[in-house]
């Protein structure tokens, strides 16, 4: 949100009060600084009157993290919701406050980062510095901590005009002449500093130059909106910033102020956390401590999902035919997904299989299980009026209400639908009971679709949650309810979603997928940018609709053959992989014969890589690292990697460069070191760019120098990896000893075996120790590869 007209003028009818100097500083508990800041220079006592002040608080809740709060009026009190921070408990070590009379400053140290508050007249500044190097990471200087009074027409709408207003048949823009209060911060950017994250964003990878409103929207991947808005960004200068708000935060990233990231929120208070690294991996690890770590998904979830697709006709016969077709063609899969029409039209979500198409759902799901498959079904939190569930929900008070006490309803999506109020404990229990009945029938997982189109005006929540702040937070409550229901029945290690909406903390309820993408090369690239951005926002696992959800312009045609096969490669080299579309089935034999062969190869390849993939999932859980990883996470000092958004690291050892053209030509960058393709054995030396052409059975998939790749079985993802390692592959090495950890299948998160590979100084042959001595170590080459 912009409040100025360049450097000389403020927007019309806008009053901006900047923290100018520190009037008074107090300390409490040795871990907090409280500063009363004046918004004009105080020359005499009269200057203390008739002018607002801004109070700033700094504290250290954990090592490497410094919390900040700035407020104008404090009498309004804290409003719901608030993120659950440090869900595993606060660390014992806290920060230390010191005074420096020589510079007239007070500072707070937390691990390797220090915040220094300047107390000199007309010199307001909070400088965040690295303890190791002494270098300033960022700062809040003059005109950078602000209380603002702006007219209601500052923006076209606030929050942004959302699909929630479109969905409300009674919505009318409120007539108001009242001015609105805002708090704003402007964090300094250094020359060459790049900003990443802020959720699953499908536009430019680096956020510099962008205006971004953090407001969840159901708007597809071809727009500036996002399903998953996360109030956290990190930069290539060794720190990240988290904002403790689920409100509609507005960011001007090197936009209104060319040397700043400006963040504003309507209200009297703004809260933030500076998270020190200095590496991206350390920043993400500290962010995970703050907002929650991703759990380890069940092993079966890493295999292929096959979906009915959305607007297709299907019944037991259709599903059985598709499953038989996959078996006949030797394509391994793990999960069958039933999209919306497993329920009757006009009755979503009523949690009941349509008896016309599935007369004995429990028996049918049992037959799917006999194939060794899991079952996922589509749900959302909207309850159609023409369902028994709606009558129960209204009578029980389980739906969001208008301020006059009526149930809020809409005709957008399902006629007369209401929205479940997850702030009501009784509504949570009711919703879980329906899910548990489905789990008893044989459902294993739920696709928690939607959660963005949530009303925010003229409504009230059971617990009094603020409707604007609750709009994004709703996704957290929704997904937590479903995740917990599965965990209560099947156990925490079997809980899994396929979720679309999210806010901060949502990474604790995986998996998330990218939403409605177009079946175009651009749609494929947009999806990758969204996944990279989400991974830099604290989410460990991510998926997307292989071959795209919908044809451009909502045409009836399915995805083009070339696009389908290239997206299959990308999809099976993502943490989770699903074939799903809108108007067409996504089975490969509806594309062409070669598509079947390509899908078979890459499904088998992912299963072969599971000893490696699941080891990377442990890192996601323990360190908050994404499996689909922006290059800068592994190579933060490589300036080329800081901008790459058409390739990625799949875990810490494999470089993937998807092919984004029908020609099969791909340009990709290899960082420093020697790399080897695991698909054709060719070697590459970086740093260097390469331009090559690939057939549909190959793409750049390179093993990093001094890394070991364990190969398992091709038939399924969930098997005992220690007992089923079939090959040990090594690329180029500069070391005489290498180690690789093998995860336990029976005890997720545990390392069962550590293999050691060693060779003499003059030898080129590695010997293997660690309990799997019968295998030989193979060196990748054009005659030895997968």
C-alpha positions in Angstrom: 0.0 0.0 0.0 1.4 3.3 -1.0 1.1 6.4 1.2 3.3 8.9 -0.6 3.6 10.6 -4.0 7.3 10.3 -4.5 9.8 11.7 -2.0 8.2 15.2 -1.5 4.5 14.6 -1.1 2.2 12.4 0.9 -1.0 11.1 -0.6 -4.0 13.5 -0.3 -5.6 13.6 3.1 -2.9 11.3 4.5 -1.1 12.1 7.8 2.2 10.3 8.4 3.9 10.3 11.8 7.5 9.0 11.7 9.4 7.8 14.8 12.0 10.6 14.9 13.9 10.1 18.1 13.9 8.0 21.3 12.3 9.9 24.2 12.7 7.3 26.9 14.1 3.7 27.2 13.3 1.2 29.9 14.4 -2.4 30.3 12.7 -5.4 31.8 14.0 -8.9 32.7 17.2 -8.1 31.0 15.8 -9.4 27.7 13.6 -6.5 26.5 14.0 -3.0 25.4 11.1 -0.6 25.5 11.5 2.7 23.8 9.0 5.6 23.7 9.6 7.3 20.4 8.4 10.8 19.6 7.2 11.7 16.1 8.8 15.2 16.2 12.0 16.5 17.7 11.5 17.6 21.3 13.2 20.9 21.9 11.1 21.9 25.0 8.3 20.6 27.1 5.6 21.9 24.8 6.8 19.6 22.1 5.6 16.6 24.2 2.0 17.7 23.9 -0.7 17.2 21.2 1.3 14.8 19.1 1.3 11.0 18.8 4.1 8.8 20.0 5.1 5.3 18.9 6.3 2.7 21.4 8.8 0.2 20.2 9.6 -3.1 22.0 12.6 -5.4 21.2 13.1 -8.8 22.8 14.7 -12.1 22.1 12.5 -15.2 22.4 15.1 -17.5 21.0 18.7 -17.5 19.8 19.2 -15.9 16.4 15.7 -14.3 16.6 14.8 -10.8 17.7 11.2 -9.8 18.1 9.9 -6.4 17.5 6.6 -4.6 18.2 5.6 -1.0 17.3 2.3 0.5 18.4 0.4 3.7 18.7 -2.7 3.1 20.8 -2.5 0.1 23.1 -6.0 0.2 24.6 -7.6 -1.9 21.9 -6.0 -5.1 23.3 -5.0 -8.2 21.4 -7.4 -9.5 18.9 -7.8 -13.1 17.6 -6.4 -14.9 15.8 -2.7 -15.1 16.7 -0.2 -17.6 15.3 0.9 -20.3 17.5 4.6 -19.5 17.7 7.3 -21.9 19.0 4.9 -24.9 19.0 7.6 -27.1 20.5 8.3 -24.7 23.4 10.6 -21.7 23.9 14.4 -22.3 24.2 16.0 -21.6 27.5 18.7 -19.2 26.2 17.6 -15.6 25.8 19.1 -12.4 24.6 21.2 -9.8 26.5 20.6 -6.1 26.7 23.6 -3.7 27.0 24.1 0.1 27.0 26.8 1.9 25.2 27.2 5.4 26.7 29.9 6.3 24.2 27.5 6.0 21.2 24.4 6.7 23.3 22.8 3.5 22.2 21.2 0.4 23.7 21.5 -3.0 22.1 20.0 -6.5 22.3 22.1 -9.5 21.4 20.6 -12.8 20.4 23.0 -15.5 19.2 24.8 -14.1 16.2 22.6 -11.1 15.6 22.4 -7.8 17.5 19.8 -5.0 17.3 21.2 -1.5 18.1 18.8 1.3 19.0 20.2 4.8 18.5 19.1 7.2 21.3 20.6 10.4 19.9 18.2 13.3 19.0 16.8 13.3 15.5 18.6 10.0 14.9 16.0 7.2 15.2 17.5 4.0 14.0 17.3 0.3 14.8 20.3 -1.4 13.1 20.3 -5.2 12.9 23.9 -6.4 12.7 25.8 -9.7 12.3 27.9 -10.3 15.5 30.5 -12.3 13.5 31.2 -9.8 10.7 29.8 -6.6 12.2 28.0 -5.9 9.0 24.6 -4.4 9.0 22.0 -6.8 7.8 19.1 -4.3 7.6 17.7 -1.4 9.6 14.7 0.7 10.4 15.8 4.3 10.1 14.3 7.7 9.9 10.8 7.6 8.3 10.8 3.8 8.6 8.6 3.2 11.7 5.4 5.0 11.0 1.9 5.6 12.3 -0.3 6.7 9.5 -3.9 8.0 9.2 -5.2 7.5 5.7 -8.5 8.1 4.0 -10.7 5.1 3.2 -10.0 5.6 -0.5 -6.2 5.1 -0.1 -6.6 1.8 -2.0 -9.4 0.6 -4.2 -10.4 -1.6 -1.4 -9.1 -2.9 1.9 -8.6 -5.8 2.2 -8.2 -6.3 -1.6 -11.5 -6.8 -3.4 -11.6 -10.6 -3.1 -13.7 -13.4 -4.4 -15.3 -13.4 -1.0 -17.1 -10.2 -1.9 -18.0 -11.6 -5.3 -19.4 -14.7 -3.6 -21.6 -12.7 -1.2 -24.9 -11.9 -3.0 -25.7 -9.2 -0.4 -22.3 -7.6 -0.6 -22.2 -3.8 -1.0 -19.2 -1.7 -0.6 -19.5 0.1 2.7 -20.1 3.8 2.7 -17.6 5.3 5.1 -15.8 8.7 5.5 -13.8 7.5 8.5 -10.1 7.6 8.2 -8.2 4.5 9.0 -5.1 3.9 11.1 -2.1 2.0 9.8 1.3 1.0 11.1 4.1 0.7 8.6 7.7 -0.4 8.7 10.4 0.1 6.0 13.4 -2.3 6.2 16.5 -1.2 4.5 17.9 -3.0 1.4 21.5 -3.1 0.5 22.7 -2.7 -3.1 22.1 -6.0 -4.9 19.9 -7.4 -2.1 17.2 -9.8 -3.4 14.0 -10.7 -1.6 12.4 -14.2 -1.8 9.4 -16.0 -0.3 6.1 -14.5 0.8 4.3 -17.7 0.0 3.4 -19.6 -3.1 3.8 -16.8 -5.7 3.7 -17.6 -9.4 5.1 -14.4 -10.7 8.8 -13.3 -10.8 10.9 -15.4 -8.4 12.7 -12.5 -6.8 10.1 -10.1 -5.3 12.0 -6.8 -5.8 9.9 -4.2 -7.6 6.6 -5.8 -6.7 3.5 -4.7 -4.8 2.2 -7.7 -2.9 -1.0 -8.0 -0.7 -1.0 -11.1 1.5 -4.6 -12.1 1.1 -5.5 -15.6 0.2 -7.4 -15.8 -3.1 -8.9 -18.6 -5.3 -7.4 -17.1 -8.5 -5.3 -19.8 -10.3 -1.6 -19.6 -11.1 -1.7 -17.2 -14.0 -2.5 -14.2 -11.8 -0.7 -12.1 -9.2 -2.8 -13.6 -6.4 -1.9 -16.6 -4.3 -3.6 -19.4 -2.4 -0.8 -19.5 0.2 0.2 -16.1 1.5 3.0 -16.4 4.0 4.1 -13.3 6.0 7.7 -14.2 5.8 10.5 -13.2 3.4 14.3 -13.9 3.4 17.0 -12.2 1.4 20.4 -13.0 0.1 22.0 -10.9 2.8 21.7 -13.4 5.7 18.4 -12.8 7.4 14.6 -13.2 7.1 11.7 -11.3 8.5 8.5 -12.8 9.8 5.4 -10.7 10.5 3.1 -11.9 13.2 -0.1 -11.0 11.4 -2.7 -13.0 9.5 -4.2 -9.7 8.5 -4.0 -8.3 5.0 -0.4 -7.2 5.1 0.6 -5.0 2.2 4.2 -4.9 0.9 6.0 -2.6 -1.4 9.2 -4.5 -2.1 11.6 -1.9 -3.5 8.6 -0.3 -5.0 7.3 2.8 -3.2 10.7 3.3 -1.7 13.5 2.1 -3.9 15.8 1.2 -1.1 13.2 -0.4 1.2 10.8 -3.2 1.9 7.8 -1.3 3.2 5.2 -3.4 5.1 1.9 -1.9 6.4 -1.1 -3.2 8.2 -4.3 -1.6 9.2 -4.5 -1.0 12.9 -2.6 0.4 15.8 0.2 -2.3 16.1 2.7 -4.1 14.0 4.7 -7.1 15.1 7.8 -8.6 13.4 10.7 -11.0 14.0 14.2 -10.7 12.5 15.5 -14.2 11.9 19.3 -14.5 11.5 21.1 -17.2 9.4 23.4 -16.3 7.9 22.8 -19.0 5.3 19.3 -19.7 3.8 19.4 -23.1 5.4 20.0 -21.6 8.8 17.3 -19.0 8.3 14.7 -21.7 7.3 15.7 -23.8 10.3 15.2 -20.9 12.7 11.9 -20.0 11.0 10.8 -23.6 11.5 11.5 -23.3 15.2 9.3 -20.2 15.3 6.3 -21.3 13.3 6.5 -25.1 13.3 8.3 -27.9 11.5 7.0 -30.0 8.6 6.3 -33.6 9.8 7.5 -36.6 7.8 4.8 -37.8 5.4 4.0 -41.5 5.1 6.3 -43.2 2.6 3.4 -44.3 0.4 2.6 -40.6 -0.3 5.7 -40.1 -2.4 4.4 -42.4 -5.1 2.1 -41.5 -8.0 -1.4 -40.2 -7.4 -3.9 -40.8 -10.1 -7.0 -38.7 -10.1 -10.5 -39.0 -11.6 -10.0 -35.3 -12.6 -12.7 -32.7 -12.0 -15.5 -32.5 -14.5 -15.2 -36.0 -15.9 -17.9 -38.8 -15.7 -16.8 -41.7 -13.6 -18.1 -44.6 -11.6 -16.8 -47.9 -10.2 -16.3 -49.2 -13.8 -14.4 -46.2 -14.9 -12.1 -46.2 -11.9 -11.5 -50.0 -12.2 -10.7 -49.6 -15.9 -8.1 -46.9 -15.2 -6.5 -48.9 -12.4 -6.4 -52.0 -14.6 -4.9 -49.9 -17.4 -2.0 -48.7 -15.1 -1.3 -52.3 -14.1 -1.4 -53.6 -17.7 1.1 -51.0 -18.7 3.4 -51.5 -15.8 3.0 -48.1 -14.3 3.4 -48.2 -10.5 1.1 -45.9 -8.5 0.3 -45.4 -4.8 -2.9 -43.4 -4.4 -6.2 -43.2 -6.3 -7.9 -39.8 -5.8 -11.7 -39.2 -6.1 -12.4 -35.6 -7.0 -15.6 -33.7 -6.3 -18.2 -35.9 -8.0 -17.8 -38.9 -5.6 -20.6 -37.0 -3.9 -24.0 -36.0 -5.4 -24.1 -32.7 -7.3 -25.5 -29.8 -5.3 -24.6 -31.6 -2.1 -20.9 -30.9 -1.5 -19.6 -31.4 1.0 -22.0 -34.0 2.5 -19.3 -36.7 3.1 -21.4 -39.4 1.4 -20.5 -41.4 -1.7 -23.1 -41.0 -4.4 -25.0 -44.4 -4.3 -25.8 -44.1 -8.0 -22.2 -44.5 -8.9 -20.8 -46.2 -5.8 -23.6 -48.4 -4.4 -21.2 -50.1 -1.9 -18.4 -47.6 -1.3 -16.8 -49.5 1.5 -16.5 -52.7 -0.5 -15.2 -50.8 -3.5 -12.5 -49.0 -1.5 -11.6 -52.4 0.0 -11.0 -53.7 -3.5 -8.7 -50.7 -4.2 -6.8 -51.4 -1.0 -6.4 -55.0 -2.2 -4.3 -53.6 -5.1 -1.9 -52.1 -2.6 -3.2 -48.6 -3.1 -4.4 -45.8 -0.8 -7.5 -43.7 -1.3 -7.8 -39.9 -1.2 -11.1 -38.1 -1.6 -11.9 -34.4 -2.3 -13.5 -32.3 0.4 -13.9 -28.7 1.3 -15.3 -26.7 4.2 -18.4 -25.5 2.3 -21.7 -27.2 3.0 -24.3 -27.1 0.3 -27.9 -26.1 1.3 -29.3 -29.2 -0.5 -27.7 -31.7 1.9 -28.5 -33.2 5.3 -25.2 -32.0 6.5 -26.4 -28.4 6.0 -29.4 -28.9 8.2 -27.3 -30.4 10.9 -24.8 -27.6 10.6 -27.4 -24.8 10.8 -29.2 -26.4 13.8 -25.9 -26.9 15.6 -24.6 -23.5 14.9 -21.6 -24.9 13.1 -21.5 -22.4 10.2 -20.2 -18.8 10.0 -22.9 -16.3 10.7 -23.8 -12.8 9.7 -23.7 -10.1 12.4 -27.5 -10.3 12.6 -27.3 -14.0 13.6 -28.3 -15.4 10.2 -26.2 -18.1 8.6 -23.9 -16.7 5.9 -24.7 -18.3 2.6 -23.7 -18.0 -1.1 -24.5 -19.4 -4.5 -20.9 -19.3 -5.7 -19.6 -22.9 -6.0 -22.5 -24.8 -4.3 -26.0 -23.3 -4.2 -26.9 -21.9 -0.9 -23.7 -23.1 0.7 -22.5 -22.1 4.2 -18.9 -22.2 5.5 -17.9 -24.2 8.6 -16.8 -22.2 11.6 -13.7 -24.0 12.9 -13.4 -21.5 15.8 -16.4 -23.4 17.3 -15.2 -26.6 19.1 -18.5 -28.2 18.5 -18.2 -27.6 14.8 -14.7 -29.1 14.8 -16.0 -32.2 16.5 -18.9 -32.5 14.1 -16.7 -32.1 11.0 -14.2 -34.6 12.4 -16.9 -37.1 13.0 -17.9 -37.1 9.3 -14.2 -37.5 8.3 -13.7 -40.4 10.7 -16.8 -42.2 9.3 -15.1 -41.9 5.9 -11.8 -43.2 7.3 -13.7 -46.2 8.7 -15.1 -46.8 5.1 -11.5 -47.0 3.8 -10.5 -43.5 2.9 -6.9 -42.8 3.8 -6.4 -39.1 3.0 -8.3 -36.0 2.1 -7.7 -33.3 -0.5 -8.6 -30.2 1.4 -9.6 -28.0 -1.5 -10.5 -24.3 -1.2 -10.3 -22.4 2.1 -9.5 -19.1 0.4 -13.0 -17.9 -0.5 -13.9 -16.9 3.1 -16.2 -14.0 3.9 -14.8 -11.1 5.9 -17.4 -8.4 6.0 -20.7 -8.5 8.0 -19.8 -11.9 9.6 -19.0 -13.1 13.0 -17.1 -16.1 14.3 -18.0 -18.3 17.3 -15.0 -17.2 19.3 -15.1 -13.6 18.3 -12.1 -13.9 15.9 -11.6 -10.8 13.8 -13.0 -11.5 10.4 -10.3 -9.7 8.4 -7.4 -11.3 10.4 -9.3 -14.6 10.2 -9.6 -14.7 6.4 -6.1 -16.1 5.9 -6.0 -17.9 9.2 -9.0 -19.9 8.3 -6.8 -22.1 6.1 -4.8 -23.0 9.2 -7.9 -24.0 11.2 -9.4 -25.9 8.3 -6.3 -28.0 7.5 -5.4 -28.6 11.1 -8.9 -30.0 11.8 -8.6 -32.5 8.9 -5.0 -33.4 9.7 -5.8 -34.0 13.3 -8.8 -36.2 12.4 -6.6 -38.5 10.4 -3.9 -38.6 13.1 -6.5 -39.5 15.7 -7.6 -42.5 13.7 -4.6 -43.7 11.8 -1.8 -42.2 13.9 0.4 -39.1 13.4 2.8 -40.9 11.0 -0.1 -41.7 8.6 -1.7 -38.2 8.6 -1.6 -36.5 5.2 -3.5 -33.9 3.3 -3.5 -32.6 -0.3 -4.1 -29.0 0.6 -4.5 -25.8 -1.5 -4.7 -22.9 1.0 -2.3 -22.0 3.7 -0.9 -19.4 6.0 2.1 -19.4 8.4 2.3 -22.6 10.3 0.4 -24.5 7.6 3.6 -26.4 6.8 2.8 -28.6 9.8 -0.1 -30.1 7.8 1.4 -31.4 4.5 1.1 -31.9 1.6 0.3 -28.7 -0.4 -0.2 -28.5 -4.1 -0.2 -25.5 -6.4 -3.8 -25.2 -7.4 -5.3 -24.5 -10.8 -2.6 -24.1 -13.4 -3.0 -23.9 -17.1 -1.9 -26.7 -19.4 0.7 -24.5 -21.1 4.4 -24.2 -21.0 3.9 -20.9 -19.2 1.6 -22.7 -16.7 4.4 -25.3 -16.0 6.9 -22.5 -15.4 4.5 -20.6 -13.2 4.0 -23.8 -11.1 7.7 -24.2 -10.6 8.1 -20.6 -9.5 5.3 -21.1 -7.1 6.9 -24.2 -5.6 10.3 -22.5 -5.3 8.8 -19.5 -3.6 6.8 -21.7 -1.2 9.9 -23.7 -0.3 11.5 -20.4 0.7 8.5 -19.7 2.9 9.1 -22.7 5.2 7.1 -25.5 3.4 8.9 -28.8 3.0 6.7 -30.6 0.6 4.8 -29.5 -2.6 3.0 -30.8 -5.6 1.2 -29.6 -8.7 -1.2 -30.9 -11.3 0.9 -32.9 -13.8 0.2 -31.6 -17.3 -1.8 -28.7 -15.9 -5.3 -28.5 -14.5 -7.1 -26.7 -17.4 -6.6 -25.8 -21.0 -6.0 -22.2 -21.8 -9.3 -20.3 -22.0 -11.1 -23.3 -20.5 -11.1 -25.2 -23.8 -12.3 -28.8 -23.9 -9.0 -30.1 -25.3 -6.5 -32.0 -23.1 -2.8 -31.2 -22.7 -0.5 -31.4 -25.7 1.6 -34.6 -26.0 4.9 -32.8 -25.6 3.7 -30.8 -22.6 2.3 -33.9 -20.9 5.5 -35.8 -21.2 7.8 -33.0 -20.0 5.4 -32.2 -17.1 5.5 -35.9 -16.1 9.3 -35.6 -15.8 9.0 -32.5 -13.6 6.1 -33.9 -11.6 7.9 -37.2 -10.7 10.9 -35.2 -9.6 8.8 -33.2 -7.1 8.3 -34.2 -3.6 4.7 -35.4 -4.4 3.3 -36.3 -7.7 -0.3 -36.3 -9.0 -2.0 -36.7 -12.4 -5.0 -34.4 -12.2 -7.0 -32.2 -14.6 -10.4 -30.6 -15.2 -12.3 -31.8 -18.2 -10.2 -34.8 -19.3 -8.7 -37.9 -17.7 -5.0 -37.7 -17.3 -4.2 -41.3 -18.0 -1.2 -41.5 -20.4 -2.9 -43.7 -23.0 -5.3 -40.9 -23.8 -2.3 -38.9 -24.9 -0.1 -41.4 -26.9 1.9 -44.6 -26.5 5.1 -42.8 -25.8 3.4 -40.9 -22.9 2.7 -44.2 -21.3 6.4 -45.2 -21.6 7.6 -41.9 -20.2 5.2 -42.1 -17.2 6.3 -45.7 -16.5 10.0 -44.7 -16.6 9.7 -41.7 -14.3 7.4 -43.4 -11.8 9.8 -46.3 -11.5 12.7 -43.8 -11.3 11.2 -42.0 -8.3 10.6 -45.3 -6.5 14.2 -46.2 -7.2 15.3 -43.0 -5.6 13.2 -43.4 -2.4 16.2 -44.2 -0.1 17.5 -40.7 -1.1 14.1 -39.0 -1.2 13.0 -40.1 2.3 16.4 -39.1 3.7 15.7 -35.6 2.4 12.2 -35.7 4.0 14.0 -36.1 7.3 15.9 -32.9 6.7 12.6 -31.2 5.8 11.3 -32.3 9.2 14.4 -31.5 11.2 15.6 -28.4 9.5 12.6 -26.9 7.7 14.2 -27.4 4.3 12.1 -28.0 1.1 12.7 -31.1 -1.0 12.1 -29.0 -4.2 14.8 -26.5 -3.4 15.8 -23.2 -5.0 19.4 -23.3 -6.2 20.3 -20.4 -3.8 19.6 -22.6 -0.8 22.5 -24.9 -1.7 24.6 -22.2 -3.4 23.9 -18.9 -1.6 27.3 -17.4 -2.7 26.8 -18.1 -6.3 25.3 -15.0 -7.8 23.9 -16.9 -10.8 22.0 -19.2 -8.5 20.4 -16.3 -6.7 18.1 -15.6 -9.7 17.5 -19.1 -11.2 13.8 -20.1 -11.4 13.8 -22.7 -14.2 15.8 -25.3 -12.4 16.2 -26.5 -8.9 17.9 -28.9 -6.5 15.8 -32.0 -5.6 17.2 -32.3 -2.1 20.8 -31.5 -1.5 22.4 -33.7 -4.1 20.4 -33.8 -7.4 20.1 -30.9 -9.8 16.9 -30.9 -12.0 16.4 -28.7 -15.1 12.9 -29.3 -16.5 12.4 -28.9 -20.2 10.0 -26.0 -21.0 9.6 -26.3 -24.8 8.4 -28.6 -27.4 11.8 -28.5 -29.1 13.4 -30.4 -26.2 16.1 -27.8 -25.9 16.9 -26.7 -22.4 19.5 -24.2 -21.1 20.7 -24.9 -17.6 23.4 -23.7 -15.2 25.8 -26.0 -13.3 27.4 -24.6 -10.2 31.1 -25.1 -9.3 32.3 -28.6 -9.2 32.0 -31.8 -11.3 28.6 -33.3 -11.8 27.3 -36.5 -13.5 24.0 -37.3 -15.1 22.3 -40.2 -13.4 20.3 -40.9 -16.6 23.0 -41.0 -19.2 26.3 -40.8 -17.2 27.7 -37.7 -18.9 29.9 -35.4 -16.9 29.6 -31.6 -16.5 32.1 -29.2 -14.9 30.9 -25.9 -13.5 30.4 -23.1 -13.1 29.1 -23.1 -16.6 25.9 -22.8 -18.7 24.9 -25.6 -21.0 22.4 -25.8 -23.9 21.3 -29.3 -24.8 18.5 -31.2 -26.5 16.8 -34.1 -24.8 14.3 -36.8 -25.8 11.3 -37.5 -23.6 13.1 -40.1 -21.6 15.9 -37.8 -20.4 16.5 -34.4 -19.0 19.3 -32.7 -16.9 19.3 -34.8 -13.7 22.8 -34.4 -12.2 24.4 -35.8 -9.2 26.5 -33.4 -7.2 30.3 -33.9 -6.6 31.2 -36.1 -3.6 27.6 -37.3 -3.2 26.4 -40.9 -3.1 23.1 -42.0 -4.6 21.4 -45.2 -3.2 19.1 -47.0 -5.6 16.2 -49.1 -4.3 13.3 -50.9 -6.0 11.1 -49.6 -8.8 7.7 -51.0 -8.0 6.5 -48.8 -5.1 7.9 -46.1 -2.8 7.2 -47.8 0.6 9.6 -50.6 1.2 12.4 -51.4 3.6 15.2 -49.2 2.1 18.0 -50.8 4.0 17.1 -54.3 2.9 16.3 -53.3 -0.7 19.3 -51.2 -1.8 20.1 -52.5 -5.3 22.9 -50.2 -6.4 25.3 -47.6 -4.9 26.2 -44.8 -7.4 28.9 -42.2 -7.1 29.7 -39.4 -9.5 32.9 -37.4 -9.5 34.8 -37.4 -6.2 37.6 -35.4 -4.7 37.5 -37.2 -1.3 38.8 -40.6 -0.3 36.0 -41.2 2.1 32.2 -40.7 1.6 29.3 -41.4 3.9 25.6 -41.8 3.2 22.8 -42.3 5.6 20.0 -44.8 5.0 16.6 -44.0 6.7 14.6 -46.6 8.6 11.4 -47.6 7.0 9.8 -48.9 10.2 10.8 -45.9 12.3 10.3 -42.7 10.3 12.8 -40.1 11.1 15.5 -42.5 12.3 18.7 -43.2 10.5 19.1 -47.0 10.5 22.4 -47.4 8.7 25.4 -45.2 7.9 27.4 -46.5 4.9 31.0 -45.6 4.5 32.7 -45.6 1.1 36.5 -45.4 1.1 39.4 -45.8 -1.3 43.1 -45.5 -1.3 44.9 -42.4 -2.5 45.9 -44.1 -5.8 42.7 -46.2 -6.2 39.7 -45.3 -8.3 37.5 -48.0 -6.7 35.5 -47.5 -3.5 34.9 -50.2 -1.0 31.7 -50.2 1.0 31.3 -50.7 4.8 28.2 -50.5 7.0 26.2 -53.7 6.7 25.6 -53.9 2.9 29.0 -55.2 1.9 27.6 -57.4 -0.9 27.1 -54.4 -3.2 29.7 -52.8 -5.3 30.1 -49.1 -5.7 29.5 -48.0 -9.2 30.9 -44.9 -10.8 28.5 -43.0 -13.0 29.6 -42.9 -16.7 28.1 -43.2 -20.1 28.2 -47.0 -19.7 26.9 -46.9 -16.1 23.8 -45.0 -15.1 20.1 -45.5 -14.4 
